[in-house]
Amino acid sequence: MSWIDWAALALFFICWLGYGPILSFIGKKGGSLNDDMAHVRAVWMRSMAHREIRLVDSQLMGHSINSASFFASTNLLLIAAVGGILFGGESALQGFAAVGAETVPMKILEAKLALVIVCLTRGFLDFIWALRQMNYTLALIGSAPEVHSSTDRRAFSAAAGQLLNPALSAFSQGVRGYYFALAAAAWLFGPLWLALGVASAFGLLIYRQEASPAARAIRNARRLLEQ
């Protein structure tokens, strides 16, 4: 590989693996969509603990579980598709030349496809972990006592929130894997495309966390909930 490939690959790993810490740093400065949603979900669990009938909470959790299951299934299909090309022999790999992919040695082409699979696999594992934690949260909702002191309700809702927030954070990480998998796929067309792809994915993710209409709406809702 050329030095441009190595530089683009280094940028990719910095953005991919450093996104979480960078977002946490930005969140401490001015807040982020993830931080605001964590607060909203904590309020949700607090409201759940004070409700006598928790049907709506179970329905909302069921919707989240269905969404995570859909993404996990789709992710698995994508892994199988890319893996089929990667392990399909030289004839399968040579087809990339027809769609304008960069002409490189077969081993480098395999490495590029392997990077896509790594991104998708990490996302798949995030979805699986999110699903397990969501099911744990659903069990907590089902076991929430109907008659309890206010102190116990607050403690129970805090415990449920501490389980729900990591679950949906893992779900978000899984979705984020699609962005970086697309950026990794851009490497097939050359290192400059990889650098452009990962910079675009990173910038888009930060924008959606900090300045998108959804982020502003959730931030305003959090302020109202804190009053």
Buried (B, 14 or more C-beta within 10 A) or exposed (E): BEEEBEBBBEBBEEBBEEBEEBBEEBBEEEBBBBBBBBBBBBBBBBBBBEEEEBEEBBEBBEEBBEBBBEBBEBBBEBBEEBBEBBEEEEEEBEEBEEEEBBEBEEEEBBBBBBBBBBBBBBBBBBBBBBBEBBEBBBEBBEEBEEEBEEEEBBEBBBBBBEBBBBBBBBBBBBBBBBBBBBBBBBBBBBBBBBBBBBBBBBEEBBEBBBEBEEBEEBBEBBEEBEE
